[in-house]
């Protein structure tokens, strides 16, 4: 009977949906600002906490890399979150990036953070969230355990899975299911959206996240059979 129970438990684990190791992830990325044809005057990255607890991202960093360039090749491609920056469960956070363009409008909601760093490419590039600085580091040479999440578009190397298609100045990358979907494949997790709408910490929290309990599919569930 224990063998049957073990088999059933393993089948249940295999059938369970995959969940990202990190609750905080990049939910939007827009690189069309800073030029003369964008929807918005500025680039931005939106974060989302899909977990059930507050996460302190103080000291974590956003780093940009050109399509085939290093992460954070210079100091202006790095933004560090201030100490004790908290993102609540099911909450979004908006970071305005780079310099102002000559076309487009201001972001429709107030950014939670503003930096002139990280002027991203509108067509091909990559951006990552790290829990420690990886300055001027090539893809694959990151300090182990420091990558929280990343997304690459167009010819950008170092994606999760496969890069998304290239974008134009009026388009942004939006994670599916309002930030919840994370299969570790950028091409399937993100949709390219014309005139994406960013969200900040004052925006309504994700309703799917609020009603869906966090699942932990671990070998411990199997071991419990024998206790």
RAWO-V751083 format. One record per pair of residues at least 4 apart in sequence whose ideal C-beta (glycine too) atoms are under 7 Angstrom apart, sorted by the first residue. I is the first residue (numbers start at 1). J is the second residue. If there is no record, write none. Layout:
# RAWO-V751083
i:I j:J
i:I j:J
This chain:
# RAWO-V751083
i:1 j:5
i:2 j:6
i:2 j:225
i:2 j:226
i:3 j:7
i:4 j:8
i:5 j:9
i:5 j:225
i:6 j:10
i:6 j:222
i:6 j:225
i:7 j:11
i:8 j:12
i:9 j:13
i:9 j:221
i:9 j:222
i:9 j:225
i:10 j:14
i:10 j:222
i:11 j:15
i:12 j:16
i:13 j:217
i:13 j:221
i:16 j:215
i:16 j:217
i:18 j:183
i:19 j:215
i:20 j:25
i:20 j:182
i:20 j:184
i:22 j:148
i:22 j:149
i:23 j:49
i:23 j:50
i:23 j:51
i:23 j:55
i:24 j:47
i:24 j:49
i:24 j:55
i:24 j:57
i:24 j:87
i:24 j:129
i:24 j:148
i:25 j:48
i:25 j:50
i:25 j:149
i:25 j:182
i:26 j:45
i:26 j:47
i:26 j:127
i:26 j:129
i:26 j:149
i:26 j:151
i:27 j:46
i:27 j:47
i:27 j:48
i:27 j:92
i:27 j:175
i:27 j:179
i:28 j:45
i:28 j:46
i:28 j:172
i:28 j:173
i:28 j:174
i:28 j:175
i:28 j:196
i:28 j:198
i:29 j:45
i:29 j:127
i:29 j:151
i:29 j:172
i:29 j:173
i:30 j:40
i:30 j:43
i:30 j:44
i:30 j:172
i:30 j:196
i:31 j:43
i:31 j:120
i:31 j:121
i:31 j:122
i:31 j:125
i:31 j:167
i:32 j:38
i:32 j:39
i:32 j:40
i:32 j:122
i:32 j:168
i:32 j:169
i:32 j:170
i:32 j:171
i:32 j:172
i:33 j:38
i:33 j:40
i:33 j:41
i:33 j:42
i:33 j:43
i:33 j:98
i:33 j:101
i:33 j:104
i:34 j:42
i:34 j:43
i:34 j:98
i:34 j:99
i:34 j:100
i:34 j:101
i:34 j:119
i:35 j:101
i:35 j:122
i:35 j:169
i:36 j:101
i:36 j:102
i:36 j:103
i:37 j:103
i:37 j:169
i:38 j:101
i:38 j:103
i:38 j:104
i:38 j:122
i:38 j:169
i:38 j:170
i:39 j:104
i:39 j:170
i:39 j:195
i:40 j:104
i:40 j:105
i:40 j:107
i:41 j:100
i:41 j:101
i:41 j:104
i:41 j:105
i:41 j:106
i:42 j:96
i:42 j:97
i:42 j:98
i:42 j:100
i:42 j:107
i:43 j:97
i:43 j:98
i:43 j:118
i:43 j:119
i:43 j:120
i:44 j:94
i:44 j:95
i:44 j:96
i:44 j:97
i:44 j:107
i:44 j:111
i:44 j:198
i:45 j:62
i:45 j:95
i:45 j:97
i:45 j:127
i:46 j:92
i:46 j:93
i:46 j:94
i:46 j:198
i:46 j:199
i:47 j:87
i:47 j:92
i:47 j:93
i:47 j:129
i:48 j:92
i:48 j:179
i:48 j:206
i:49 j:55
i:49 j:87
i:49 j:88
i:49 j:89
i:49 j:90
i:49 j:91
i:50 j:179
i:50 j:180
i:50 j:209
i:51 j:55
i:51 j:89
i:51 j:214
i:52 j:89
i:52 j:214
i:53 j:89
i:54 j:86
i:54 j:88
i:54 j:89
i:55 j:87
i:56 j:84
i:56 j:85
i:56 j:86
i:57 j:81
i:57 j:85
i:57 j:87
i:58 j:81
i:58 j:82
i:58 j:83
i:58 j:84
i:58 j:85
i:59 j:80
i:59 j:81
i:59 j:83
i:60 j:81
i:60 j:129
i:60 j:130
i:60 j:131
i:60 j:148
i:61 j:78
i:61 j:79
i:61 j:80
i:61 j:130
i:61 j:133
i:62 j:79
i:62 j:95
i:62 j:118
i:62 j:127
i:62 j:129
i:63 j:71
i:63 j:72
i:63 j:77
i:63 j:78
i:63 j:128
i:63 j:130
i:63 j:134
i:64 j:77
i:64 j:118
i:64 j:120
i:64 j:125
i:64 j:127
i:65 j:69
i:65 j:70
i:65 j:71
i:65 j:73
i:65 j:125
i:65 j:126
i:66 j:121
i:66 j:125
i:67 j:124
i:67 j:125
i:67 j:154
i:67 j:155
i:67 j:156
i:67 j:157
i:68 j:157
i:69 j:73
i:70 j:136
i:70 j:137
i:70 j:138
i:71 j:128
i:71 j:134
i:71 j:137
i:71 j:142
i:72 j:77
i:72 j:78
i:72 j:134
i:72 j:135
i:72 j:136
i:72 j:137
i:73 j:77
i:73 j:136
i:76 j:117
i:77 j:117
i:77 j:118
i:78 j:117
i:78 j:133
i:78 j:135
i:79 j:95
i:79 j:115
i:79 j:117
i:79 j:118
i:81 j:85
i:87 j:91
i:87 j:93
i:90 j:205
i:90 j:206
i:90 j:209
i:90 j:210
i:91 j:201
i:91 j:205
i:92 j:199
i:92 j:200
i:92 j:201
i:92 j:203
i:93 j:112
i:93 j:200
i:93 j:201
i:94 j:109
i:94 j:111
i:94 j:112
i:94 j:198
i:94 j:199
i:94 j:200
i:95 j:111
i:95 j:112
i:95 j:113
i:95 j:115
i:96 j:107
i:96 j:111
i:96 j:114
i:97 j:115
i:97 j:117
i:97 j:118
i:97 j:119
i:97 j:120
i:98 j:116
i:98 j:118
i:98 j:119
i:98 j:120
i:99 j:116
i:99 j:119
i:107 j:111
i:107 j:198
i:108 j:197
i:109 j:198
i:109 j:199
i:109 j:200
i:109 j:203
i:110 j:200
i:111 j:200
i:112 j:200
i:112 j:201
i:120 j:125
i:120 j:127
i:121 j:125
i:122 j:167
i:122 j:168
i:122 j:169
i:123 j:154
i:123 j:166
i:123 j:167
i:123 j:168
i:124 j:153
i:124 j:154
i:124 j:155
i:124 j:156
i:124 j:166
i:125 j:153
i:125 j:156
i:126 j:150
i:126 j:151
i:126 j:152
i:126 j:156
i:126 j:157
i:126 j:158
i:126 j:159
i:127 j:150
i:127 j:151
i:128 j:147
i:128 j:149
i:128 j:150
i:129 j:148
i:129 j:149
i:130 j:134
i:130 j:146
i:130 j:147
i:130 j:148
i:131 j:146
i:131 j:148
i:132 j:143
i:132 j:146
i:134 j:142
i:134 j:143
i:134 j:146
i:137 j:141
i:137 j:142
i:139 j:157
i:139 j:158
i:142 j:146
i:142 j:147
i:150 j:158
i:150 j:160
i:151 j:159
i:151 j:160
i:151 j:173
i:151 j:186
i:151 j:190
i:152 j:156
i:152 j:157
i:152 j:158
i:152 j:159
i:152 j:163
i:152 j:186
i:153 j:163
i:153 j:164
i:153 j:166
i:153 j:167
i:153 j:173
i:154 j:163
i:154 j:165
i:154 j:166
i:154 j:167
i:156 j:163
i:159 j:163
i:159 j:186
i:160 j:184
i:160 j:185
i:160 j:186
i:161 j:184
i:161 j:185
i:161 j:186
i:161 j:187
i:162 j:185
i:162 j:186
i:162 j:187
i:163 j:186
i:163 j:187
i:164 j:173
i:164 j:186
i:164 j:187
i:164 j:190
i:164 j:192
i:165 j:192
i:167 j:171
i:167 j:172
i:167 j:173
i:167 j:192
i:170 j:194
i:170 j:195
i:171 j:192
i:171 j:193
i:171 j:194
i:172 j:193
i:172 j:196
i:173 j:190
i:173 j:192
i:174 j:190
i:174 j:191
i:174 j:193
i:174 j:196
i:175 j:179
i:175 j:181
i:175 j:189
i:175 j:190
i:176 j:181
i:176 j:189
i:176 j:190
i:176 j:191
i:177 j:181
i:177 j:208
i:178 j:206
i:178 j:208
i:179 j:206
i:180 j:206
i:180 j:208
i:180 j:209
i:181 j:189
i:182 j:189
i:183 j:188
i:183 j:189
i:185 j:189
i:186 j:190
i:199 j:203
i:205 j:209
i:205 j:210
i:206 j:210
i:207 j:211
i:208 j:212
i:217 j:221
i:219 j:223
i:220 j:224
